[in-house]
């Protein structure tokens, strides 16, 4: 009986040590990713977005593209454009000939904030080292992100990182309703020169649009 107790004690200690090492490794990798992303003056990439709930037999697929410089961004998604110039957010919907102007603290109209998309994980999550996969010849290491008490709408997230480039490749979000959303980044280009007015909203381009300010 005593041997069993000693065995269980050392097994427990070993498990704690391994978990600590896994957490440390995950934190180190995420720090490397953050540093790599922060080194880019500009980023532009395309993405595939999939929302799926197998129980409800729902699967929606779409794609878009993003250009980011600091906290400014231009997002093309769901047939619309969203522009943030550093002060205001402009959501332009050609189908309705409508433009909504909002302040940055308001929620994104698409549920996506591109300027935070690649660094959102820095606060509010606990980290765990997860599986590694070979995706189209690319070594993708997943980090499991477990949200804190303030973000319980999400069960957990899996952040897939390309170990060759140390840049995010895929983000999988598992909701409490078992809805899975997957965002896969493609064709990432960095430090692309942009025109000085790239993130500037010009209302003269939309003379017939209704502007909701």
N, C-alpha and C positions, 0 to 999 in steps of 0.2 A: 504494500500500500504506500509506504514511504517513497519507494522508487517511482511509483506512478505520480505522486505529488511533485517530486523533483523534476520528473520528465515534463509534466504539464507546465511547471513554472518556467523551465528553460525554453520550452516551445513558445510560451506566451512572450517571453523576453525577446526571443529571436523574431517573432512575428512583429513586435513593436519596432525593433531595429530595422527590419526590412521595409516596413511601411514608412518609417522616417526617411530611409534612403530613397525610396520611390518618390516620396514627396519632394525631397531635396533635388532629385534628378529632374523631376517635372518642372520645378521652380527655375532651375538653372536653364533648361531648354527654353522656357517661356521668356526668361530674361534675355536670352540670345536673340530670340525672335523679335522682341520689342526693340532691342538695340539695332537690329538689322533694318527694321521698318522705319525707325526714327532717322536713319542715315539717308533715306531717300527724300529728295526735294519734291518730287512728283511721282505718282503712281497711276497707272491706268491698267484696268483689267476687265475681262468679261467674266460672267458667272452664270451658272445653271442653278435654278432654284426649283426644288421639288418638295411639295407638301403631300404627305401620305398618311392616311388612317385606314389600316387594313380592316379593322372591325366595321367601320362605316363604308368600306369599299370606295374610298375617296383617294384619288391621285391626280394632282395638278402639277404640270410642269411648265416652266417659262424660263426666260433668260433675260439678261440685261448687261449693262456695262457701266463702269464707274471711272472717273478721273478725280484724283485727290491731290491736294497740295496743302499741307498743314491741316487746318480745320475746315478749309474750303473744299467744296466738291461739286461735281456735276454727275447726276445719276440718271440713266435712261432705263426705265423699267415699267412694264405693264402698259406700254403705249404712251407713256407720259415722261416728262422731264422734271427733275427736281434740282434746283440750283441753290447753293448756300454761298454767299459772298463774304462771309465772315461776320455779318451783322443780321441779315434777314434771309429767310428761306422762301424760295419762289417755286411753287408747284404749278407746272404748266401742263394743262390737259387739252391737247388739240381737238379731241373728239367733241368736247363740250365748249370749246373756245372760251376757256375759263382759266384764270390765274389766281391762285391763293397766295397771299403774302403773310408770313407769320414770323414770330420771334424764335430764336434758336432753342429756347427752353420748352417750346411746344413740341408735342410728339411728332415724329416724322410721319408724313401722310402715307408712306409705304411700309412703316414699321421697321425701316432700316436707316441707320445713321452711318453712311459710308465713312465719315471721318473717324468713327469709333469702331468700325467693323473689324479692324485688324488688331485692336488693342483693348477691346472691351473687357477681356478676361483678367486685366491687371488688378481689379478690385472686386470683392463680392463673391469670390469662389474659393473653395478648397481644391487642391490638385491631387490627382493620382496618375501614376504611370500606367498606361493601358497597352493595348495590342499594337504590333507593328505589321504593316501590310506592304506588299509590293503592288503598286498600282501603275500599270503601263510602264513598268521598268523603273518606277520611282519609289524609293524607300520612304514610306509614310508612317511616322510615329504618332500615335494618338495619345492625347492627354485627356483624362476624364475630369471635367469641371463640375463640382457639386456646389449648387448655389446656397447662399446663406438663407436665413429665415425670411428675409425681406423679398425673396424672389422665388417663392414656392410654387408659382405657376409652371415652372420648369423643373422636371425631375432631375435631369442632368444633361450635360453637353459633352460631345466628343470633338476635340480639336485636332485635326490631322495636320501634321507639319512635315514638309518635305525636308528630309535630313540632309540633302545635298545643298539646298539653297537657304535653309533655315527661314523659310517663309510659309505662311499658312496655305494649305492646299484645299482643305475641306472642313466645314463646320456642320456637325449634326446635332440637332436639338431634339430631345425627347421630352414631350410635355406630359403632364399628369393624366391627360385624357388619351395617352398613347398616340398622339399625333406626332409624326416625325417630320421635321423639315431639314432638308439637306442643301447646303450652299457649297458649290464647287467652283473654285477660282481657276480661270484659264487665261493663257496669253498675257501674263503679267509683264508689263514693261515699266521701267523706272527711269527717273531723271530725264523725261521727255520734255523738251522746251515747249512752253505754252505762250500764246499771245498774252499781252498784259491785260486784255479785257476778256480773257477766257471765262472768268467767273463773274463777270459783270452782267447784270440784268438790264436789258435795253427794251423799254416798253414800246418804243417806236416800231419794233418788229411785230407787234401784236395790236394793230390799230382797231380791230373789231372784237377783241377779246373783252370779256367782262372780268374786271379785276376786283377780287374780294380782299380788301385790305383790313 
